[in-house]
Amino acid sequence: HQLASELERAPSDNVRMNLKARLLNSARLLGLLQADAARAVADLQGYQALPTSDVIDAAWVEQLIEQRTQARARKDFARADVLKRQLEDAGITVQDSTEGTTWRVGMEAVL
């Protein structure tokens, strides 16, 4: 916060560049600003909230898989990847085959 404030009040371009470098290095050290901006925005667009309980809602999973299937059919692979990551974040493994897409939670297969 302090670096950002100093950056806003920097008296010269040289000072501003040094403060910006310090701010970016500090953010990287904390694990921030690691993703490409375009990818981060794409990931956030249309991101659906995870189920709130510990039990996986099969209807929610099927809905995301259907949306992913439609995105893949449109060749919108960025959207399909976002949906797959959402499922993976919820502990769902998605497997694609010539017969279609199946999913499972943990070690137990769910069709």
C-alpha positions, -999 to 999 in steps of 0.1 A, spaced: 0 0 0 28 23 9 47 17 -24 15 23 -44 10 56 -26 46 66 -32 42 57 -68 12 80 -72 32 109 -57 65 102 -75 82 134 -85 99 121 -116 97 93 -142 129 78 -129 116 76 -94 83 63 -107 101 35 -127 120 24 -96 89 24 -74 70 4 -101 98 -22 -103 98 -25 -65 60 -29 -64 60 -55 -91 88 -75 -75 70 -74 -41 38 -86 -58 57 -115 -75 73 -124 -42 38 -128 -27 27 -149 -57 5 -121 -72 4 -109 -108 16 -143 -120 -11 -149 -147 -12 -132 -180 -38 -104 -178 -58 -117 -208 -60 -152 -193 -70 -139 -159 -98 -119 -174 -110 -149 -195 -109 -170 -163 -131 -146 -145 -157 -141 -172 -186 -164 -167 -169 -182 -137 -196 -200 -118 -195 -203 -80 -186 -237 -66 -212 -257 -47 -213 -245 -11 -216 -279 5 -190 -307 7 -212 -329 -14 -208 -325 -51 -240 -315 -69 -242 -338 -99 -265 -314 -117 -240 -286 -113 -212 -308 -127 -234 -320 -156 -243 -284 -164 -206 -273 -166 -198 -304 -187 -226 -295 -211 -214 -259 -213 -178 -272 -219 -190 -296 -246 -208 -267 -264 -177 -245 -261 -156 -272 -276 -180 -276 -304 -178 -239 -311 -140 -242 -309 -140 -218 -279 -112 -237 -263 -104 -209 -238 -139 -211 -224 -137 -249 -224 -105 -247 -204 -120 -223 -179 -149 -247 -173 -126 -277 -169 -105 -258 -144 -136 -250 -124 -144 -286 -122 -109 -295 -113 -110 -269 -85 -140 -286 -71 -122 -320 -71 -138 -333 -103 -117 -352 -128 -130 -349 -164 -121 -375 -190 -129 -371 -227 -131 -401 -250 -147 -410 -283 -178 -420 -264 -182 -386 -247 -171 -370 -214 -171 -388 -181 -163 -374 -146 -154 -387 -112 -148 -374 -77 -117 -387 -60 -113 -424 -66 -149 -432 -70 -162 -432 -106 -194 -413 -113 -211 -414 -147 
